[in-house]
């Protein structure tokens, strides 16, 4: 037996179907709005991170200018706001109050620095030239991947930096080496090397390739990776350093205190 549908039944069915379609459209719209809101929040977070990174880099630039500024200007604390100063002295100061063991250690560090500076790192034999716009990356076998991942993501704020623009290869090596030695003495863990992309050098990426080569042979380096865009991107490199003697001693004391 065939059931007959009245006009009101047909209208009701069409209305119900339309309501279902409207509900589906509303659900899709809500999902789209939620997605857009999430993207907006992520973009705001990224912009905030960029602003903070630019502020930290500006603070580092001010710290280097402050070292050469005349007396009478604002205090170091006012200018730096917590950023550690990288001293320009290269001769360790040994005072009368310094014990014999500490004095010998500083002397050994100075001798090691001189030996490193005298090493021949200026030959291209065995060196791999990198892509000017590409990334360079390296980590020692003992470095935890989680720590290296944070370095790659720019989560370690550079505490010092060196700019190699307009440097010869020899002067670039000396500045990189001095910066790392001084950073270790100051118990810094992360520095930034600005080498440029080298798109117009001959051969291309000359300094960038040398930096990647040098860092692999420096015992203080745990790893390095091309920096995030707000720190220079392919033209700069984050370098993660080993802990200095003082930092290692403090760590041992903290572990002993927990036991």
HUZIQUI-V374803 format. One record per residue. SS is DSSP state (a for helix, b for strand, c for the rest). Layout:
ss
SS
SS
This chain:
ss
c
c
c
c
c
c
a
a
a
a
a
a
a
a
a
a
a
a
a
a
a
a
a
a
a
a
a
a
a
a
a
a
a
a
a
a
a
a
a
a
a
a
a
a
a
a
a
a
a
a
a
a
a
a
a
a
a
a
a
a
a
a
a
a
a
a
a
a
c
c
c
c
c
c
c
a
a
a
a
a
c
c
c
c
c
c
c
c
c
c
c
c
c
c
c
c
c
c
c
a
a
a
a
a
a
a
a
a
a
a
a
a
a
a
a
a
a
a
c
c
c
c
c
c
c
c
c
c
c
c
c
c
c
c
c
c
b
b
b
c
c
c
c
c
a
a
a
a
a
a
a
a
c
c
c
c
c
c
c
c
b
b
b
c
c
c
c
c
a
a
a
a
a
a
a
a
a
a
a
a
a
a
a
a
a
c
c
c
c
b
b
b
b
b
c
c
c
c
c
c
c
c
c
c
c
a
a
a
a
a
a
a
a
a
a
a
c
c
c
c
b
b
b
b
b
b
c
c
a
a
a
c
a
a
a
b
b
b
b
b
b
c
c
c
a
a
a
a
a
a
a
a
a
a
a
a
a
a
c
